């Protein structure tokens, strides 16, 4: 196994690489495409197209879209599916069938079949429909009280029909849901933002820590923010950035570094295998007396495996092949094993 020696890399180039990864991570959601989550509510306004990127599937699945009725007004969606070049494949204009979708809640439910060649979806409402009204006749069962032996009973007395007027508006709320892996019905899984929380074990000791584990090369707890997107049903890619840190209960020691990762995963059901590169920059280690030793920037390959043990919660494991070199040209073996938890499907970024 050939290690990527940290002394061969130019500091400014590594810093530029780290910044580039930050930009990629932060801009992955900067376009106008939205990703789905189970029962995620989206607010739409205006007649312009709202774009969504669809998960790539090998066979036909179904999206469920629910339009929420608000004070007898609703957004009527014109749904269009596109291929990877944004050529129109199909257009869906569903009949408006308002019904109860919960306690004191009305809506219109629409099923949207999509297949392997459907990559994008757009939703909009033509401006010429705004303000138009329509009536729906609804039935209401009536009852009358009957008194018997000191008790009151309610018995059906008939069925009344009444008309309700609804107005089409160019703004409103919709809910979206997607199918699970190997299922036709909507799912909870989502590709998108995630948090990684973990710890690394192994590597040569750089400094002693009298109050706990010694400070190892590349060691410490990891906290990272990343973005995951699919290539197809079998492969996905991740970009993440964050830091590693180990403090001290006694003395002034610490282990610190800014880290970033790029990774490609092979996905099969709830299990994932991956390979990637780990970038470690601006690192240093302090001994118990506070003496700092700077560590050169490094790039190291790693392999990974993960298991989705709960919805949106993955147990992850990594093994990294690394060497670290300090400012005095002392080389430390940094091969290490890591364990962590990944929280996926985060939607805190609109």
C-alpha positions as CSV (number, residue, x, y, z in Angstrom):
1,X,0.0,0.0,0.0
2,X,1.5,3.4,-1.1
3,X,0.8,6.2,1.3
4,X,0.2,9.8,0.2
5,X,3.0,11.6,2.1
6,X,1.9,15.0,3.4
7,X,5.2,16.6,2.5
8,X,4.5,16.3,-1.2
9,X,1.5,18.6,-1.1
10,X,1.6,22.3,-1.4
11,X,-0.1,24.0,1.6
12,X,-1.9,26.6,-0.5
13,X,-3.2,24.0,-3.0
14,X,-4.6,21.9,-0.1
15,X,-6.3,25.0,1.4
16,X,-7.8,25.7,-2.0
17,X,-9.0,22.1,-2.2
18,X,-10.6,22.4,1.2
19,X,-12.4,25.6,0.3
20,X,-13.5,24.0,-3.0
21,X,-15.1,21.1,-1.0
22,X,-16.8,23.7,1.2
23,X,-18.2,25.5,-1.8
24,X,-19.4,22.2,-3.3
25,X,-21.0,21.2,-0.1
26,X,-22.8,24.5,0.4
27,X,-23.9,24.9,-3.2
28,X,-25.3,21.5,-3.8
29,X,-28.7,22.9,-2.9
30,X,-28.2,26.3,-4.5
31,X,-30.1,25.5,-7.6
32,X,-33.8,25.5,-7.9
33,X,-34.3,21.8,-7.7
34,X,-35.9,20.4,-4.5
35,X,-35.5,16.9,-3.1
36,X,-38.3,14.9,-1.5
37,X,-39.0,13.7,2.0
38,X,-41.9,11.7,3.3
39,X,-44.8,14.1,3.8
40,X,-42.6,17.1,3.3
41,X,-44.7,20.2,2.9
42,X,-43.7,22.6,0.1
43,X,-45.1,26.1,-0.4
44,X,-45.6,27.0,-4.0
45,X,-46.4,30.5,-5.3
46,X,-46.7,32.0,-8.8
47,X,-47.1,30.5,-12.2
48,X,-43.4,29.8,-12.8
49,X,-42.1,26.3,-12.8
50,X,-40.9,24.7,-9.6
51,X,-38.4,22.0,-10.3
52,X,-37.7,18.8,-8.5
53,X,-35.0,16.2,-9.1
54,X,-36.3,12.6,-9.0
55,X,-34.5,9.6,-7.5
56,X,-33.2,7.3,-10.2
57,X,-35.0,4.0,-10.2
58,X,-34.7,0.9,-12.3
59,X,-38.4,0.3,-12.6
60,X,-41.7,2.3,-12.2
61,X,-42.6,3.7,-8.9
62,X,-45.2,6.2,-7.6
63,X,-45.0,9.6,-6.1
64,X,-48.0,10.7,-4.0
65,X,-48.8,14.5,-4.1
66,X,-51.4,16.0,-1.8
67,X,-52.7,19.6,-2.4
68,X,-53.8,21.2,0.8
69,X,-57.1,23.1,0.7
70,X,-56.8,26.4,2.7
71,X,-60.0,28.3,3.5
72,X,-61.7,26.9,0.3
73,X,-58.8,27.9,-1.9
74,X,-56.2,25.6,-3.5
75,X,-53.3,25.4,-5.9
76,X,-54.1,23.3,-8.9
77,X,-50.8,21.6,-10.1
78,X,-49.9,20.9,-13.7
79,X,-47.2,18.2,-13.3
80,X,-44.6,17.5,-16.1
81,X,-42.0,14.8,-16.1
82,X,-38.7,15.2,-18.0
83,X,-35.7,13.1,-19.1
84,X,-32.1,13.8,-18.2
85,X,-32.0,16.5,-20.9
86,X,-35.2,18.1,-19.7
87,X,-37.2,16.9,-22.7
88,X,-40.9,16.5,-21.8
89,X,-41.9,12.9,-21.3
90,X,-45.4,13.2,-19.9
91,X,-47.8,15.8,-18.5
92,X,-50.3,15.1,-15.8
93,X,-53.6,17.1,-15.3
94,X,-55.5,15.3,-12.5
95,X,-59.2,15.8,-11.9
96,X,-59.9,17.9,-8.8
97,X,-61.5,15.6,-6.2
98,X,-61.6,17.4,-2.9
99,X,-61.9,15.1,0.1
100,X,-61.2,14.8,3.8
101,X,-57.5,14.0,4.4
102,X,-57.6,14.4,8.2
103,X,-59.4,16.0,11.1
104,X,-60.9,19.3,9.8
105,X,-58.5,19.1,6.8
106,X,-59.3,18.9,3.1
107,X,-57.1,18.1,0.1
108,X,-56.7,16.6,-3.3
109,X,-54.6,13.5,-3.6
110,X,-52.7,12.8,-6.9
111,X,-50.7,9.7,-7.8
112,X,-47.7,10.3,-10.2
113,X,-46.1,7.2,-11.8
114,X,-42.5,7.7,-12.8
115,X,-39.9,5.4,-14.3
116,X,-36.2,4.9,-15.1
117,X,-36.1,7.7,-17.7
118,X,-37.9,10.3,-15.6
119,X,-35.2,12.4,-14.0
120,X,-36.9,15.8,-13.3
121,X,-40.4,16.9,-12.4
122,X,-41.9,20.4,-12.6
123,X,-45.1,21.8,-11.0
124,X,-46.8,25.0,-12.0
125,X,-50.3,26.5,-12.3
126,X,-51.3,28.4,-15.5
127,X,-52.1,32.0,-14.8
128,X,-55.3,31.8,-16.7
129,X,-56.8,29.5,-14.1
130,X,-56.2,31.8,-11.2
131,X,-59.4,33.0,-9.6
132,X,-61.6,30.5,-11.3
133,X,-64.2,28.9,-9.1
134,X,-65.9,25.5,-9.1
135,X,-68.6,23.8,-7.1
136,X,-68.6,20.4,-5.5
137,X,-71.7,18.7,-4.2
138,X,-71.2,17.0,-0.9
139,X,-73.4,14.7,1.1
140,X,-74.2,15.2,4.8
141,X,-75.9,12.6,6.9
142,X,-78.4,14.0,9.4
143,X,-79.6,12.4,12.6
144,X,-82.5,13.0,15.0
145,X,-82.6,12.4,18.8
146,X,-84.8,9.7,20.1
147,X,-85.6,9.5,23.8
148,X,-86.2,6.2,25.5
149,X,-86.2,5.1,29.1
150,X,-84.3,8.2,30.2
151,X,-81.6,7.8,27.5
152,X,-81.0,9.7,24.3
153,X,-80.3,7.9,21.0
154,X,-79.4,9.4,17.7
155,X,-80.8,7.7,14.6
156,X,-80.2,8.5,10.9
157,X,-82.9,10.8,9.5
158,X,-81.8,11.3,5.9
159,X,-79.1,12.6,3.7
160,X,-78.7,16.3,2.7
161,X,-76.8,17.5,-0.3
162,X,-75.1,20.9,-0.3
163,X,-72.7,22.7,-2.6
164,X,-69.3,24.0,-1.7
165,X,-67.5,26.6,-3.8
166,X,-63.7,26.5,-4.1
167,X,-61.4,29.0,-5.7
168,X,-58.1,28.3,-7.6
169,X,-55.1,30.3,-6.5
170,X,-51.5,30.5,-7.7
171,X,-50.2,29.8,-4.2
172,X,-50.6,27.1,-1.7
173,X,-49.2,24.1,0.1
174,X,-48.5,20.6,-1.2
175,X,-47.2,17.5,0.5
176,X,-44.9,15.0,-1.3
177,X,-44.0,11.4,-0.6
178,X,-41.7,8.9,-2.4
179,X,-41.5,5.1,-2.7
180,X,-39.2,3.0,-0.5
181,X,-36.4,0.9,-2.0
182,X,-37.9,-2.2,-3.6
183,X,-41.4,-0.9,-2.9
184,X,-44.0,1.0,-4.9
185,X,-45.5,3.0,-2.1
186,X,-44.0,6.3,-0.6
187,X,-40.9,6.2,1.6
188,X,-39.1,7.9,4.4
189,X,-35.6,7.8,2.9
190,X,-34.1,10.9,1.4
191,X,-30.8,11.8,-0.2
192,X,-29.6,15.2,1.0
193,X,-27.9,16.7,3.9
194,X,-26.5,14.6,6.8
195,X,-24.5,14.9,10.0
196,X,-21.6,12.6,10.9
197,X,-20.6,12.1,14.5
198,X,-17.7,9.6,15.1
199,X,-14.3,8.8,16.6
200,X,-11.1,7.4,15.2
201,X,-8.9,4.8,16.9
202,X,-5.3,3.9,16.1
203,X,-2.2,5.7,14.8
204,X,1.2,6.5,16.4
205,X,1.2,8.6,19.6
206,X,2.3,12.2,19.0
207,X,1.9,13.4,22.7
208,X,0.9,11.9,26.0
209,X,-2.4,12.7,27.7
210,X,-2.2,12.0,31.4
211,X,-6.0,12.4,31.8
212,X,-7.1,10.0,29.1
213,X,-6.1,8.4,25.8
214,X,-2.9,9.6,24.3
215,X,-3.0,12.0,21.3
216,X,-2.7,9.9,18.2
217,X,-1.9,11.0,14.6
218,X,-5.2,11.9,13.0
219,X,-7.1,10.9,16.1
220,X,-10.0,12.5,17.9
221,X,-13.8,12.9,17.7
222,X,-15.2,13.8,14.3
223,X,-18.1,16.2,13.6
224,X,-19.0,16.7,10.0
225,X,-21.7,18.1,7.8
226,X,-22.2,16.4,4.4
227,X,-24.4,16.1,1.3
228,X,-25.3,12.8,-0.3
229,X,-26.8,12.4,-3.8
230,X,-27.5,9.3,-5.9
231,X,-26.0,8.4,-9.3
232,X,-28.5,5.5,-9.8
233,X,-30.1,2.8,-7.7
234,X,-26.8,1.3,-6.8
235,X,-24.3,4.2,-6.4
236,X,-24.3,7.4,-4.5
237,X,-21.7,10.1,-3.8
238,X,-20.9,12.2,-0.7
239,X,-19.0,15.4,0.1
240,X,-18.5,16.4,3.8
241,X,-16.5,18.8,5.8
242,X,-16.0,19.4,9.5
243,X,-13.3,19.0,12.2
244,X,-11.7,16.4,14.5
245,X,-10.9,17.3,18.1
246,X,-9.6,15.7,21.3
247,X,-9.4,17.7,24.5
248,X,-7.9,17.1,27.9
249,X,-9.2,16.6,31.4
250,X,-5.7,17.3,32.9
251,X,-3.2,19.8,31.5
252,X,-3.4,21.8,28.3
253,X,-3.2,19.2,25.6
254,X,-5.4,18.8,22.5
255,X,-5.5,17.3,19.1
256,X,-7.2,19.3,16.3
257,X,-7.6,19.3,12.5
258,X,-10.0,20.5,9.8
259,X,-11.2,17.6,7.7
260,X,-13.1,17.0,4.6
261,X,-14.1,13.8,2.7
262,X,-15.2,12.8,-0.8
263,X,-16.7,9.3,-1.1
264,X,-18.4,7.0,-3.6
265,X,-20.7,4.3,-2.2
266,X,-22.2,1.1,-3.6
267,X,-25.7,0.7,-2.1
268,X,-27.5,-2.6,-1.7
269,X,-30.7,-2.2,0.4
270,X,-29.8,-1.0,3.9
271,X,-26.1,-1.7,3.5
272,X,-23.4,0.5,1.9
273,X,-19.8,0.0,0.9
274,X,-17.6,2.9,-0.1
275,X,-14.1,4.2,-0.9
276,X,-12.9,7.8,-0.7
277,X,-10.3,10.4,0.2
278,X,-9.8,12.1,3.5
279,X,-8.3,15.6,3.6
280,X,-6.7,16.8,6.9
281,X,-5.4,20.4,7.1
282,X,-4.4,23.0,9.6
283,X,-3.7,20.3,12.2
284,X,-1.8,20.5,15.4
285,X,-1.2,18.5,18.6
286,X,-0.5,20.0,22.1
287,X,1.1,18.1,24.9
288,X,0.0,18.3,28.5
289,X,2.1,21.4,29.0
290,X,0.6,23.2,26.0
291,X,3.5,22.8,23.6
292,X,2.1,22.8,20.1
293,X,3.4,20.6,17.3
294,X,2.1,21.5,13.8
295,X,1.1,18.6,11.5
296,X,1.5,19.0,7.8
297,X,-1.6,18.8,5.5
298,X,-2.4,15.3,4.2
299,X,-4.7,13.4,1.9
300,X,-5.4,9.7,2.7
301,X,-7.5,7.0,1.1
302,X,-10.1,5.1,3.1
303,X,-12.7,2.4,2.8
304,X,-16.1,2.5,4.6
305,X,-19.2,0.4,5.4
306,X,-22.5,1.5,6.9
307,X,-25.8,0.0,7.9
308,X,-29.1,1.8,8.1
309,X,-30.2,0.5,11.5
310,X,-33.1,3.0,11.8
311,X,-34.9,5.4,9.4
312,X,-32.4,8.2,8.9
313,X,-29.8,6.7,11.3
314,X,-26.8,4.9,9.9
315,X,-24.1,3.1,11.8
316,X,-20.8,3.7,10.0
317,X,-17.3,2.2,10.0
318,X,-14.1,3.3,8.2
319,X,-10.5,2.3,7.9
320,X,-8.0,4.9,6.7
321,X,-4.5,4.3,5.3
322,X,-2.4,7.3,6.3
323,X,0.9,8.9,7.3
324,X,1.3,12.2,9.1
325,X,4.4,14.3,9.1
326,X,5.0,17.1,11.7
327,X,6.9,20.3,11.3
328,X,10.1,18.6,12.4
329,X,9.8,16.0,9.6
330,X,8.9,13.3,12.1
331,X,6.7,10.7,10.3
332,X,3.8,9.0,12.2
333,X,1.8,6.1,11.0
334,X,-1.8,7.1,10.9
335,X,-3.7,3.9,9.9
336,X,-6.9,4.0,11.9
337,X,-10.3,2.5,12.4
338,X,-13.3,4.8,12.8
339,X,-16.9,4.3,14.2
340,X,-19.7,6.7,13.9
341,X,-23.4,7.6,13.5
342,X,-24.8,9.3,10.4
343,X,-28.1,11.2,10.6
344,X,-29.5,11.5,7.1
345,X,-32.4,13.2,5.3
346,X,-32.0,16.6,7.0
347,X,-34.1,19.4,5.5
348,X,-33.0,22.4,7.5
349,X,-31.8,24.1,4.3
350,X,-34.7,25.2,2.1
